[in-house]
Amino acid sequence: MLLLLLLLIAFVPYGECKDASLRCSNTFIDTGDSRARVLFKCGEPVQREVIGYIDSRENGDLIEYVMEAWTYDSGAARFHIIIFKGNRVYNIESEMK
């Protein structure tokens, strides 16, 4: 078990970590928040990029979601990347410049 944990840690890219939330305009952006909330609280990103598509089965229906990354320059040599699945925040990543 410990060996598996060490192997997983070894394969995380240097300078990148996963965050649970991002602070914008004195409030936090969290997974599940809408695009509209992110745009209102954080403003326009420096970059928007469609990174792929993902299929999900919900209530017996197969739904295809667009996966999109919005990049924000957070200053102090750091970028925050908000990953959307459809209209909702799926993940928030932090990277060093």
Secondary structure, 3 states (H helix, E strand, C coil): CHHHHHHHHHCCCCCEEEECEEEECCEEEECCCEHHHHHHHHCCCCEEEEEEEEEEEECCEEEEEEEEEEEEECCCCEEEEEEEECCEEEEEEEEEC
